[in-house]
Amino acid sequence: MAALAPDIRTAKRLVVKIGSALLVDRKTGLKQSWLAALALDVVAAKARGTDVVLVSSGSIALGRKVLNLGDGVLTLEQSQAAAAVGQIRLARAYEEVLAPHGITTAQVLVTLEDTENRRRYLNSRATMETLLGFGVVPIVNENDTVATDEIRFGDNDRLAAQIAVTAGADQLVLLSDVDGFYTANPKEDASATRFDVVEVITPEIEAMAGDPISGMSKGGMKTKLLAAKTAVAGGCAMAIMEGSVLQPLLALANGAARTWFVPAADPQVARKRWINAMKPKGELLLDAGAVTALSAGKSLLPAGVTKVTGSFGRGEPVAILSPEGVVLGKGLVRYTSAEARKIAGHRSGEIAAILGYEGRAALVHRDDMVV
């Protein structure tokens, strides 16, 4: 039985990636009317109770127009300068269209390194969770001002997928210059057909990916497939659709042409599987009270730990043991092994006095744990 396409109106946490060509016109600059219409989509999603994260390209495209850099290929230094000039304008543009609707925005600049390094990943995840908890719409972009390889080879399709997994999103929409994934490039092959739903990304599917169509976008169909792989592995469904229509998310809800890549499990289940597959770098021995707390779905606090073994960094996997030494589960620890030894057996309120700085209350948060 074929998988059903997701309904964007049921998304609990939605990430939307906006390509440069949708947002910026080479001659006239920012497409204000399109952005104002997208804001209405965000307002509608928020009204349904959906958390929204926007991953937006466009800073370099905006900046190069301001700096009169023309249409030629930019050097790395020119790209970084254009990003620095354009990024402030990009963030202000989103603020100006969403603030009238009572929606607060935040600028979040990251690189691929921030999602691949476990310590930075945990920091990014905590920040994103806190912002969404306040009802804020984060506007995420690659930190092109300081990035090097990211500018030359990076793309916001892949970044959006990693942000979706980091944020625990259940849906990701790539607003693009094509209306889905085809068996071949439809501009070169009239017989190419579009997939409505892709359940498994097979080698045959990968072989169908072509090169970029737009002159402004770096992300061709190959990068979109890489993004889809990342998203579905994290339990997040991903759609590719043509986004130039006003209110593209409304159009998607009303049946616009698109391709959905669907995951085999939801984000929480996928995350638990990922944690469970990791090799522990150390062990935390618990007392009976902590075991009871974990059984009730609570986080692991330092007070419940009687012994810490192994050598691990913040964000690395550890085994969680019962008082008898039986492995109860695994988790991503929020302190280094040295810090964990110091605070083990102490109340969370004592952490600052022991370590000399404010730390997080939980040693292992329940969202980062498989029991």
Backbone torsions as a table, in degrees:
resi	resn	phi	psi	omega
1	MET	NA	129.1	-177.4
2	ALA	-69.3	145.3	-180.0
3	ALA	-71.2	144.1	176.9
4	LEU	-79.9	146.0	176.9
5	ALA	-72.4	139.5	177.6
6	PRO	-63.5	157.8	175.5
7	ASP	-108.4	118.6	-176.0
8	ILE	-60.6	-23.8	-179.5
9	ARG	-71.7	-11.9	179.5
10	THR	-101.8	1.4	-177.8
11	ALA	-62.3	135.8	174.8
12	LYS	-88.2	-39.0	178.3
13	ARG	-140.2	119.2	-171.0
14	LEU	-118.4	130.6	172.9
15	VAL	-110.8	131.2	-179.8
16	VAL	-121.7	125.4	178.2
17	LYS	-101.9	128.0	-179.2
18	ILE	-110.9	122.3	180.0
19	GLY	-80.0	155.9	-178.2
20	SER	-57.4	-43.1	-174.9
21	ALA	-64.6	-26.6	178.1
22	LEU	-76.0	-32.3	-170.6
23	LEU	-96.3	-29.6	-172.9
24	VAL	-128.0	130.2	172.3
25	ASP	-96.1	133.8	-175.7
26	ARG	-57.2	-33.9	-175.0
27	LYS	-94.2	-40.5	-172.3
28	THR	-102.8	-11.1	179.2
29	GLY	90.6	-143.0	-174.5
30	LEU	-61.7	134.2	176.9
31	LYS	-86.4	85.7	-171.1
32	GLN	-62.6	-42.6	-177.3
33	SER	-66.5	-37.6	178.4
34	TRP	-65.6	-42.8	-178.7
35	LEU	-66.1	-38.9	178.3
36	ALA	-64.1	-36.0	178.0
37	ALA	-70.1	-38.4	176.5
38	LEU	-61.6	-36.5	178.4
39	ALA	-58.1	-35.9	178.2
40	LEU	-64.9	-36.4	175.3
41	ASP	-62.7	-42.6	179.7
42	VAL	-64.4	-43.5	178.1
43	VAL	-59.0	-44.3	-179.7
44	ALA	-63.9	-41.5	179.1
45	ALA	-64.5	-43.9	179.1
46	LYS	-62.6	-36.9	179.5
47	ALA	-65.0	-28.1	176.9
48	ARG	-81.5	-3.5	-178.4
49	GLY	90.9	13.3	-179.3
50	THR	-86.8	131.6	169.7
51	ASP	-73.8	137.8	-177.3
52	VAL	-125.9	132.9	173.0
53	VAL	-124.5	130.6	177.8
54	LEU	-107.6	125.2	174.7
55	VAL	-106.8	108.9	-169.0
56	SER	-117.3	125.5	166.8
57	SER	-78.9	176.0	171.8
58	GLY	122.3	-13.9	-176.0
59	SER	-65.6	-44.0	-179.8
60	ILE	-67.9	-40.9	179.5
61	ALA	-62.2	-40.6	177.6
62	LEU	-68.5	-44.9	-176.5
63	GLY	-66.1	-36.9	-178.0
64	ARG	-68.5	-29.0	176.6
65	LYS	-70.3	-43.5	179.6
66	VAL	-61.6	-38.6	-177.4
67	LEU	-88.1	1.6	179.5
68	ASN	55.5	48.2	-177.7
69	LEU	-87.3	-4.0	175.3
70	GLY	74.8	-166.5	-174.4
71	ASP	-100.6	0.0	-177.4
72	GLY	-74.6	175.4	177.5
73	VAL	-70.3	131.6	-179.2
74	LEU	-89.6	146.7	171.0
75	THR	-73.1	166.8	178.9
76	LEU	-57.7	-44.3	-178.6
77	GLU	-65.4	-37.6	177.5
78	GLN	-67.0	-40.0	177.8
79	SER	-61.7	-42.7	-179.7
80	GLN	-66.7	-39.8	177.7
81	ALA	-65.5	-43.4	179.2
82	ALA	-63.0	-39.1	178.6
83	ALA	-63.2	-41.9	-179.1
84	ALA	-63.3	-40.5	179.3
85	VAL	-73.7	-41.5	-174.9
86	GLY	-76.9	-30.7	-173.6
87	GLN	-62.7	-41.1	-178.8
88	ILE	-66.3	-35.3	177.3
89	ARG	-70.9	-37.3	178.9
90	LEU	-63.7	-47.5	179.8
91	ALA	-62.8	-41.3	180.0
92	ARG	-65.1	-37.4	-179.5
93	ALA	-61.8	-43.9	178.7
94	TYR	-66.6	-40.7	179.1
95	GLU	-60.7	-42.4	-176.2
96	GLU	-68.0	-29.0	179.9
97	VAL	-89.4	-21.4	-177.6
98	LEU	-99.4	-30.5	-178.8
99	ALA	-58.0	-40.5	178.9
100	PRO	-60.0	-20.8	178.3
101	HIS	-93.6	7.2	179.0
102	GLY	79.8	18.5	-178.5
103	ILE	-104.4	125.9	178.0
104	THR	-87.0	137.1	178.6
105	THR	-112.7	159.1	176.3
106	ALA	-137.7	140.7	175.8
107	GLN	-92.2	125.5	178.8
108	VAL	-125.5	113.7	179.9
109	LEU	-106.0	124.6	-177.4
110	VAL	-136.2	169.4	169.2
111	THR	-125.7	168.5	177.4
112	LEU	-57.9	-31.5	179.6
113	GLU	-60.5	-33.4	-178.3
114	ASP	-66.4	-26.4	179.5
115	THR	-96.3	-15.1	-179.8
116	GLU	-93.9	-28.4	176.0
117	ASN	-81.4	124.9	-171.2
118	ARG	-63.3	-37.7	179.4
119	ARG	-65.2	-46.3	178.8
120	ARG	-66.5	-35.2	179.0
121	TYR	-59.8	-46.2	179.8
122	LEU	-63.8	-39.9	177.6
123	ASN	-63.6	-44.5	179.7
124	SER	-62.7	-42.7	-178.9
125	ARG	-64.4	-43.0	180.0
126	ALA	-65.1	-41.9	179.1
127	THR	-63.8	-45.7	-179.3
128	MET	-62.0	-43.3	-179.7
129	GLU	-62.8	-40.8	179.9
130	THR	-66.4	-44.5	178.6
131	LEU	-60.3	-46.9	-179.4
132	LEU	-65.6	-33.8	176.8
133	GLY	-62.6	-29.3	177.6
134	PHE	-85.8	0.5	-179.1
135	GLY	81.0	12.6	-179.0
136	VAL	-78.2	148.1	171.7
137	VAL	-101.4	104.8	177.9
138	PRO	-70.4	136.0	173.3
139	ILE	-106.4	107.5	-172.0
140	VAL	-102.7	137.5	173.6
141	ASN	-146.0	158.2	174.8
142	GLU	-68.8	141.7	-177.7
143	ASN	-79.8	72.3	-173.4
144	ASP	-65.8	-19.4	-178.9
145	THR	-65.8	-31.8	-179.1
146	VAL	-113.3	-12.5	-177.8
147	ALA	-70.9	151.1	176.7
148	THR	-116.9	-75.7	179.2
149	ASP	-61.1	-31.2	-177.4
150	GLU	-61.0	-37.0	-180.0
151	ILE	-70.0	-39.0	-176.7
152	ARG	-77.1	-36.8	-172.8
153	PHE	-124.8	-11.4	-176.4
154	GLY	-75.1	168.6	176.9
155	ASP	-156.7	148.4	-177.5
156	ASN	-78.9	-11.4	172.3
157	ASP	-63.7	-51.3	-178.4
158	ARG	-67.8	-39.4	177.8
159	LEU	-61.9	-42.3	179.4
160	ALA	-60.6	-40.2	178.8
161	ALA	-64.7	-40.6	179.5
162	GLN	-69.9	-35.0	175.5
163	ILE	-66.0	-39.4	178.8
164	ALA	-60.6	-43.0	179.0
165	VAL	-69.4	-42.4	178.8
166	THR	-59.3	-41.8	-177.1
167	ALA	-83.5	-5.5	-178.7
168	GLY	70.2	33.3	-179.4
169	ALA	-72.3	150.1	176.1
170	ASP	-100.3	-13.6	176.3
171	GLN	-141.4	142.2	176.3
172	LEU	-131.1	130.7	178.3
173	VAL	-119.8	122.5	174.9
174	LEU	-95.8	106.7	175.0
175	LEU	-81.5	116.3	-167.5
176	SER	-130.1	-168.0	176.4
177	ASP	-102.5	6.9	175.3
178	VAL	-128.3	154.4	-173.5
179	ASP	-96.6	23.4	176.8
180	GLY	147.9	-171.9	-179.9
181	PHE	-100.4	127.8	-175.2
182	TYR	-111.5	162.7	176.8
183	THR	-67.2	-21.2	176.5
184	ALA	-160.3	172.7	178.1
185	ASN	-65.5	113.2	-175.5
186	PRO	-65.2	-18.5	178.2
187	LYS	-81.1	-13.5	179.9
188	GLU	-114.5	-21.1	-176.2
189	ASP	-131.3	108.3	-176.8
190	ALA	-65.9	-19.6	-178.1
191	SER	-89.2	-0.7	-178.6
192	ALA	-63.5	138.9	178.6
193	THR	-121.7	150.6	-176.7
194	ARG	-94.7	140.0	173.8
195	PHE	-82.5	133.9	173.3
196	ASP	-79.5	-45.3	-179.0
197	VAL	-138.3	134.5	173.8
198	VAL	-115.4	117.4	-178.0
199	GLU	-89.0	-34.3	-179.4
200	VAL	-137.7	131.2	178.2
201	ILE	-87.1	95.2	-177.5
202	THR	-87.2	166.6	173.7
203	PRO	-56.6	-33.2	178.9
204	GLU	-65.7	-40.5	177.5
205	ILE	-63.8	-44.6	-179.1
206	GLU	-61.7	-35.6	-178.6
207	ALA	-68.4	-18.8	-179.1
208	MET	-80.8	-15.0	-176.0
209	ALA	-66.1	137.7	179.9
210	GLY	-110.2	-158.4	-178.8
211	ASP	-102.7	168.1	-179.6
212	PRO	-56.9	143.7	177.2
213	ILE	-96.6	-42.5	-177.5
214	SER	-74.1	150.2	176.8
215	GLY	-80.8	-17.0	-176.9
216	MET	-96.6	-28.4	-172.6
217	SER	-86.2	136.8	174.0
218	LYS	-85.2	-23.7	-171.3
219	GLY	-88.3	103.7	174.2
220	GLY	-85.7	-170.0	-177.3
221	MET	-67.5	-26.5	177.7
222	LYS	-64.2	-42.3	179.1
223	THR	-68.9	-32.0	178.3
224	LYS	-67.9	-35.2	176.2
225	LEU	-68.3	-39.0	175.4
226	LEU	-61.5	-40.7	177.3
227	ALA	-62.8	-42.8	-179.9
228	ALA	-62.8	-40.3	178.1
229	LYS	-59.9	-45.7	179.7
230	THR	-63.2	-44.9	-176.7
231	ALA	-63.6	-52.6	-174.8
232	VAL	-68.3	-30.3	176.4
233	ALA	-64.6	-28.4	178.2
234	GLY	-92.3	9.4	177.5
235	GLY	82.5	17.2	-176.6
236	CYS	-110.1	126.5	174.6
237	ALA	-74.5	145.6	-178.3
238	MET	-131.8	133.3	178.0
239	ALA	-114.2	142.7	169.5
240	ILE	-112.4	126.7	178.1
241	MET	-146.5	158.5	175.6
242	GLU	-76.9	125.7	-167.5
243	GLY	-108.2	8.2	-172.7
244	SER	-75.0	-18.9	178.1
245	VAL	-63.7	147.3	175.9
246	LEU	-66.5	139.3	-174.5
247	GLN	52.7	64.5	-177.5
248	PRO	-62.9	-31.7	-179.9
249	LEU	-70.4	-34.3	173.9
250	LEU	-64.7	-42.4	177.7
251	ALA	-60.8	-40.2	178.6
252	LEU	-63.3	-42.9	178.8
253	ALA	-63.8	-29.5	-177.9
254	ASN	-91.7	10.4	172.5
255	GLY	98.7	21.9	178.0
256	ALA	-60.1	155.0	177.2
257	ALA	-58.6	137.1	-179.3
258	ARG	-170.0	170.3	169.5
259	THR	-125.0	128.0	174.8
260	TRP	-102.7	132.4	169.6
261	PHE	-102.6	122.5	-172.3
262	VAL	-110.2	140.7	179.9
263	PRO	-85.2	163.7	177.8
264	ALA	-85.5	-16.7	-178.4
265	ALA	-145.1	161.4	179.0
266	ASP	-78.0	168.9	-174.6
267	PRO	-56.9	-40.5	-177.0
268	GLN	-67.3	-43.7	179.1
269	VAL	-64.3	-43.4	180.0
270	ALA	-62.0	-40.9	-180.0
271	ARG	-65.0	-41.7	179.6
272	LYS	-63.6	-39.0	178.0
273	ARG	-64.3	-40.8	179.4
274	TRP	-61.5	-46.4	179.5
275	ILE	-64.2	-42.8	-176.8
276	ASN	-64.8	-25.9	-178.6
277	ALA	-81.6	-9.1	-176.4
278	MET	-78.1	150.8	175.6
279	LYS	-89.3	122.1	-177.2
280	PRO	-63.2	141.6	176.4
281	LYS	-96.1	-9.4	-179.3
282	GLY	-167.9	-174.6	-177.9
283	GLU	-137.0	145.7	174.5
284	LEU	-120.3	117.8	179.4
285	LEU	-91.6	128.3	-174.1
286	LEU	-104.0	161.4	169.9
287	ASP	-94.2	174.1	-174.5
288	ALA	-62.5	-36.6	-179.6
289	GLY	-63.8	-39.1	179.3
290	ALA	-67.5	-38.3	177.8
291	VAL	-60.8	-42.6	178.1
292	THR	-62.7	-42.0	-180.0
293	ALA	-63.6	-42.5	179.0
294	LEU	-65.0	-36.6	179.0
295	SER	-63.4	-26.1	179.9
296	ALA	-91.3	6.9	177.5
297	GLY	86.2	16.6	-179.0
298	LYS	-86.4	163.8	174.1
299	SER	-77.6	162.6	178.4
300	LEU	-90.4	117.1	178.8
301	LEU	-95.3	155.4	-179.5
302	PRO	-57.2	-33.5	-176.9
303	ALA	-59.3	-26.0	-177.1
304	GLY	-89.8	3.2	-177.5
305	VAL	-102.4	126.1	-179.1
306	THR	-100.0	-22.1	-178.2
307	LYS	-154.6	141.6	177.4
308	VAL	-123.4	125.9	177.9
309	THR	-125.6	157.8	178.3
310	GLY	92.9	177.2	179.2
311	SER	-126.7	117.5	-176.8
312	PHE	-146.3	154.8	176.7
313	GLY	-98.3	171.5	178.5
314	ARG	-64.5	132.9	179.8
315	GLY	89.8	-1.8	-179.3
316	GLU	-89.7	159.6	-176.0
317	PRO	-78.4	141.5	175.7
318	VAL	-133.6	153.5	174.2
319	ALA	-87.3	144.1	179.6
320	ILE	-110.5	119.6	-172.3
321	LEU	-113.2	148.5	174.2
322	SER	-75.1	169.5	177.5
323	PRO	-55.9	-25.6	179.7
324	GLU	-88.1	-1.2	179.6
325	GLY	89.5	10.6	178.2
326	VAL	-82.8	132.9	-179.9
327	VAL	-70.5	119.8	179.3
328	LEU	-95.0	-25.8	-178.5
329	GLY	172.6	-164.9	179.4
330	LYS	-136.0	159.7	177.5
331	GLY	-161.3	163.9	175.1
332	LEU	-94.2	117.6	-172.9
333	VAL	-82.4	146.0	-175.5
334	ARG	-96.5	3.5	178.3
335	TYR	-135.9	159.1	174.2
336	THR	-72.3	166.9	-179.9
337	SER	-62.2	-38.5	179.3
338	ALA	-64.1	-43.0	178.9
339	GLU	-67.4	-41.1	-178.7
340	ALA	-61.4	-39.2	178.5
341	ARG	-63.6	-37.2	-178.3
342	LYS	-69.6	-37.9	-174.2
343	ILE	-97.1	-6.5	179.5
344	ALA	-57.4	132.5	179.6
345	GLY	85.4	-3.8	-178.4
346	HIS	-105.3	153.9	177.0
347	ARG	-70.7	153.7	-177.6
348	SER	-59.9	-31.6	179.9
349	GLY	-68.1	-13.8	-179.9
350	GLU	-93.6	-7.2	-173.7
351	ILE	-58.0	-45.5	-177.2
352	ALA	-60.9	-41.2	-179.6
353	ALA	-68.2	-35.1	-177.3
354	ILE	-76.1	-45.8	-174.8
355	LEU	-92.9	-17.7	-179.7
356	GLY	88.5	6.7	177.2
357	TYR	-155.5	158.9	179.0
358	GLU	-70.2	127.3	177.6
359	GLY	-116.3	179.9	177.2
360	ARG	-80.9	146.9	-174.5
361	ALA	-64.2	-40.4	-176.3
362	ALA	-90.1	141.0	172.8
363	LEU	-77.3	-42.8	172.1
364	VAL	-133.5	118.4	-179.6
365	HIS	-75.4	148.6	-177.3
366	ARG	-60.1	-29.5	178.3
367	ASP	-71.7	-17.1	-179.0
368	ASP	-107.0	25.5	-171.0
369	MET	-134.7	142.4	171.6
370	VAL	-119.6	118.5	-179.5
371	VAL	-119.4	NA	NA
